[in-house]
Amino acid sequence: MLKKQTVVLLLILAIVGSSALTLFVSKDHSFATSPGAGILASGGSNGLKQEEAKKLGTALDLIEGNYYQDVDRTKLVDGAINGMMQSLEDPYSSYMGKQTAKEFEESIEGSFSGIGAEVSSDNGNVMVVSPIKGSPAEKAGIRAKDIILSVNGQSLQGLELNEAVAKIRGPKGSEAKVSVKRTGTASPIEFVIVRDDVDLETVKAHMEPGKIGVIEITQFSLNTGERFKSELTKLEQQDMKGLVIDVRNNPGGVLSVVIDIADQFVPQGKVIVQVEDKDKKRDKNVSKGKGKSYPVTLLMNKGSASASEILAGALQQSAGAKLMGENSFGKGTVQTSFEKQLGDGSLLKITIAKWLTPNGSWIHKKGIKPDIAVSQPDYFSVAPINKKVSLQYNTNNSDVKNAQIMLDGLGFKPGRKDGFFDQKTTTAVKEFQSSEKLKVTGIIDAKTAESLESALIKAIRDPKRDNQMKSGIEEVRKEIAASASNK
Amino acid sequence: MLKKQTVVLLLILAIVGSSALTLFVSKDHSFATSPGAGILASGGSNGLKQEEAKKLGTALDLIEGNYYQDVDRTKLVDGAINGMMQSLEDPYSSYMGKQTAKEFEESIEGSFSGIGAEVSSDNGNVMVVSPIKGSPAEKAGIRAKDIILSVNGQSLQGLELNEAVAKIRGPKGSEAKVSVKRTGTASPIEFVIVRDDVDLETVKAHMEPGKIGVIEITQFSLNTGERFKSELTKLEQQDMKGLVIDVRNNPGGVLSVVIDIADQFVPQGKVIVQVEDKDKKRDKNVSKGKGKSYPVTLLMNKGSASASEILAGALQQSAGAKLMGENSFGKGTVQTSFEKQLGDGSLLKITIAKWLTPNGSWIHKKGIKPDIAVSQPDYFSVAPINKKVSLQYNTNNSDVKNAQIMLDGLGFKPGRKDGFFDQKTTTAVKEFQSSEKLKVTGIIDAKTAESLESALIKAIRDPKRDNQMKSGIEEVRKEIAASASNK
């Protein structure tokens, strides 16, 4: 029953840009020279045949002349283009209005203009997860866990996270007067922050014991290639013995960027990815790099899509890396965007090609199977508990089920995890309440439910509970040991 | 959890035509003279401005020139019109391709060409519910409960019901060679049926004890007005003392038809319905009839929409009738269709007006509240049981819940109806199995589940279990008695 709710709801993290699932070809790439551009250049004639123009014009007239409410012609024309795109039945081909187009391009570029704070939704509040390094927010003194109450006098109370983000963001050079609640200070703190261009942190790296490097790539933006190379170099200079690359929940990005990254691991002459255009012509991207002598594993999950899957395919099939985690998303197409042609800031994102793994398989709608399957504990993806009704012995519903999964994840033994509140569940709730210094009732009221969720969020953020990362590091460790004993 | 599944799944009845939820203005009505037609008549110029045509043409070019698969231009243009309609955000305004347009018009007309058998889906088979009176199917000897195996040699096995219906239907004069399985005969029976125009049975009437007439209207098609008048006259000639009109699950139909029907009950000079056009001009439809001296109740439910709601509003506010059952659907707009203008058999259905009840209220998205609320038993809307896994003691899921609702509805006492299979549920299952002469195990396997569902369907078809109808008749009986004692 919970299938449609499996997306993590407790942790809505890092919604800074609204990065769409995409694999993007940057404009200087050979694919981007489109026949469409040619047609358009040929002297002002447009592509609508007379009978097509007549049918569309008639429909527009009939709607405008007869609809019982006022009709916005611009909306009708935008609707028509949306409808054409939808008729392709390809979720990755789409029309974007001016504002959406701008956000899309910022996401591709890996930068946006704003204050530079990664925020999440916490009990209806907008909480700072972390200020981005070097950003105006960091320089002004914004800290992790600060709660943003208002921006330029406009309260963020009751807004959806993306609505709140829209209020916090703004053009470079503009001022954001931000009111912040911080634990330990009685009254709100005021900051005046001048918005600036901020780079998204798409690459994060650290070294684990045993000289095992870990690099997480959150998306493949235009600046991700350079950032990756610089972090990898730093790790190698620290005498790294093996590497874990983490592309879990990475929705994709720019094709040339992922090729650049794969190029560093795939030995010279071997294929990274093949791209097949509409005439079935295949273009093989071959490595110019040297490969690496240390073992590499790649962590992926069902949120790893397109560019992430190209990296997975290349590392597995051409660089001998182990893929770990879950089956990947399954997006095997390449898009490009046409933004100048429409002339009004809107753009068309169109699927222009398929991409194939080095051995020529098309993973679209199938994804890539990991070499070693590792799943996260069930409590990583549990839905929040509805707090309007208390749960107690003999209650039987999905909220009880979620509470049982949480209790179990936190080490209390609820007996079952199927939504039936039995005696063992009562005992587990009592133990939890006692450990949290709540009134020991065995009943899950709103307060107990909130404590359960806070405790769970803390648990999920604990790296020790990240099964997939632990297994990835363990695998690298094993391979280092094996290669050492072979010497 | 079951909210999204509440539609009755067990009984898929009477899908002969695909009647859409609509309130239709027939062409001779004053609303139908559209400004759109005027614009079109004015000398071949079509309504697309140059920059609109250029944007649409550019989009079409870019898609056709760049998309990674072959593109069908007709589909793109149809998609564009669909998109325009969608941009109105009005679920009742829509574009229909040639085939859908034809089905829509048949539904409005209340007739179609085919063999004339009302069919339903029964365990994956296409079963005849009843042959329509006077139809080719009835004349050829098709009977209720016949299972249609194939048409013109094409098997119906594994088809969706609407796909099967599409194969059974065909143009007037064409032959359908139908192979039928009938209980009691060993091998299939062959019929050759010549398809003809068949009237949908949109009006069904009978007399209850105490001279209480019941007329069910399943939709308001063009021929429904006459059929209603003829059935009503027959009942009145039998000295009817009171009337129940049943518009439950009636999705609507033609505006002039429902006005004609209401006209017979609303006293002269009183308002039946008001129609407000896009310029806020209101047109009051006033009765030219005489009203009735006998009491009338109207049965409605959440499937009673548009024309049904006009009838409900008129009878309640201008004819003193009692509304019984559930809150109605809530569709307060009027559509008309433009089919000649597009020139290729396709049509646009456009919302051209609001309608208001006699006292001027707009019931859109709210519906009409019954004077006396009566709901059906919960087992009328239970979902089928998934038969792949057996259910037994200690199982806890929504299939158990559905089974418990069925057991309870059939008079076996499952103890609870929340999806937890306890000892009482085991006992109830055993009692059911024993009464059906199944192996008494207390476990719901596929066979027991099927028996449960068959028993339930039989129960739902039993008029004695129709709470709403019983209450409607009871109310009329009371009002007859009250008026008699007042004399």
Contacts between the chains, C-beta under 8 A, distances in Angstrom:
chain1	res1	chain2	res2	distance
A	1	B	1	5.4
A	1	B	397	7.3
A	1	B	398	6.1
A	34	B	62	6.9
A	34	B	65	5.8
A	34	B	66	4.7
A	35	B	65	3.7
A	35	B	66	6.7
A	36	B	58	7.8
A	36	B	61	5.0
A	36	B	62	3.9
A	36	B	63	7.9
A	36	B	64	7.7
A	36	B	65	3.8
A	36	B	66	5.4
A	38	B	65	7.7
A	39	B	61	4.8
A	39	B	65	6.2
A	40	B	58	6.1
A	40	B	61	6.5
A	46	B	53	6.3
A	46	B	54	4.9
A	46	B	56	7.9
A	46	B	57	3.0
A	46	B	58	6.2
A	46	B	61	7.2
A	47	B	57	4.2
A	47	B	58	6.9
A	47	B	60	4.9
A	47	B	61	3.7
A	47	B	64	7.2
A	48	B	53	5.9
A	48	B	56	6.1
A	48	B	57	4.0
A	48	B	60	6.4
A	52	B	60	7.7
A	52	B	73	7.3
A	52	B	77	5.0
A	53	B	46	6.3
A	53	B	48	5.9
A	53	B	53	5.7
A	53	B	56	8.0
A	53	B	57	7.7
A	54	B	46	5.0
A	55	B	77	6.2
A	55	B	81	7.2
A	55	B	342	5.9
A	55	B	343	7.4
A	55	B	344	7.5
A	56	B	46	8.0
A	56	B	48	6.1
A	56	B	53	8.0
A	56	B	56	6.3
A	56	B	77	6.7
A	56	B	80	5.9
A	56	B	81	6.8
A	57	B	46	3.1
A	57	B	47	4.3
A	57	B	48	4.0
A	57	B	53	7.7
A	58	B	36	7.9
A	58	B	40	6.2
A	58	B	46	6.2
A	58	B	47	6.9
A	58	B	341	5.3
A	58	B	342	6.0
A	58	B	343	7.9
A	59	B	81	4.7
A	59	B	84	5.9
A	59	B	95	7.2
A	59	B	342	7.0
A	59	B	348	6.1
A	60	B	47	4.9
A	60	B	48	6.4
A	60	B	52	7.7
A	60	B	84	6.6
A	61	B	36	5.1
A	61	B	39	4.9
A	61	B	40	6.5
A	61	B	46	7.2
A	61	B	47	3.7
A	62	B	34	7.0
A	62	B	36	3.9
A	62	B	338	5.1
A	62	B	341	6.2
A	62	B	348	5.4
A	62	B	350	6.4
A	63	B	36	8.0
A	63	B	84	6.2
A	63	B	85	7.3
A	63	B	88	7.0
A	63	B	93	7.6
A	63	B	348	7.2
A	63	B	350	6.2
A	64	B	36	7.7
A	64	B	47	7.3
A	65	B	34	5.9
A	65	B	35	3.7
A	65	B	36	3.8
A	65	B	38	7.6
A	65	B	39	6.1
A	66	B	34	4.7
A	66	B	35	6.7
A	66	B	36	5.3
A	66	B	278	7.9
A	66	B	336	7.3
A	66	B	338	7.6
A	66	B	350	5.0
A	66	B	352	5.2
A	67	B	88	6.4
A	67	B	90	7.8
A	67	B	93	6.9
A	67	B	278	7.1
A	67	B	350	5.8
A	67	B	351	6.4
A	67	B	352	7.2
A	68	B	277	7.1
A	68	B	278	4.9
A	68	B	333	6.6
A	68	B	334	7.9
A	68	B	351	5.1
A	68	B	352	5.5
A	68	B	353	5.3
A	68	B	354	6.3
A	69	B	278	6.8
A	70	B	278	7.9
A	71	B	88	7.2
A	73	B	52	7.3
A	75	B	87	4.9
A	76	B	84	4.9
A	76	B	87	5.7
A	77	B	52	5.1
A	77	B	55	6.1
A	77	B	56	6.6
A	77	B	84	8.0
A	78	B	87	6.7
A	79	B	83	4.3
A	79	B	84	4.7
A	79	B	85	7.6
A	79	B	86	5.9
A	79	B	87	2.7
A	79	B	88	7.9
A	80	B	56	5.9
A	80	B	80	4.0
A	80	B	81	7.2
A	80	B	83	4.9
A	80	B	84	4.9
A	80	B	87	7.9
A	81	B	55	7.2
A	81	B	56	6.8
A	81	B	59	4.7
A	81	B	80	7.2
A	81	B	83	6.9
A	82	B	83	4.6
A	82	B	86	7.3
A	82	B	87	7.3
A	83	B	79	4.3
A	83	B	80	4.9
A	83	B	81	6.9
A	83	B	82	4.6
A	83	B	83	1.8
A	83	B	84	6.6
A	83	B	86	6.6
A	84	B	59	5.9
A	84	B	60	6.5
A	84	B	63	6.2
A	84	B	76	4.9
A	84	B	77	7.9
A	84	B	79	4.8
A	84	B	80	4.9
A	84	B	83	6.7
A	85	B	63	7.3
A	85	B	79	7.6
A	86	B	79	5.8
A	86	B	82	7.4
A	86	B	83	6.6
A	87	B	75	4.9
A	87	B	76	5.7
A	87	B	78	6.7
A	87	B	79	2.7
A	87	B	80	7.9
A	87	B	82	7.3
A	88	B	63	7.0
A	88	B	67	6.4
A	88	B	71	7.2
A	88	B	79	7.9
A	90	B	67	7.8
A	93	B	63	7.6
A	93	B	67	6.9
A	95	B	59	7.2
A	277	B	68	7.1
A	278	B	66	7.8
A	278	B	67	7.0
A	278	B	68	4.9
A	278	B	69	6.8
A	278	B	70	7.9
A	333	B	68	6.6
A	334	B	68	7.9
A	336	B	66	7.3
A	338	B	62	5.1
A	338	B	66	7.6
A	341	B	58	5.3
A	341	B	62	6.2
A	342	B	55	5.9
A	342	B	58	6.0
A	342	B	59	7.0
A	343	B	55	7.4
A	343	B	58	7.9
A	344	B	55	7.6
A	348	B	59	6.1
A	348	B	62	5.4
A	348	B	63	7.2
A	350	B	62	6.4
A	350	B	63	6.2
A	350	B	66	4.9
A	350	B	67	5.8
A	351	B	67	6.4
A	351	B	68	5.1
A	352	B	66	5.2
A	352	B	67	7.2
A	352	B	68	5.5
A	353	B	68	5.3
A	354	B	68	6.3
A	396	B	396	6.7
A	396	B	416	7.9
A	396	B	418	4.5
A	396	B	419	6.1
A	396	B	420	4.8
A	397	B	1	7.4
A	397	B	418	7.4
A	398	B	1	6.0
A	416	B	396	8.0
A	418	B	396	4.5
A	418	B	397	7.5
A	419	B	396	6.1
A	419	B	419	7.8
A	420	B	396	4.9
A	420	B	420	5.1
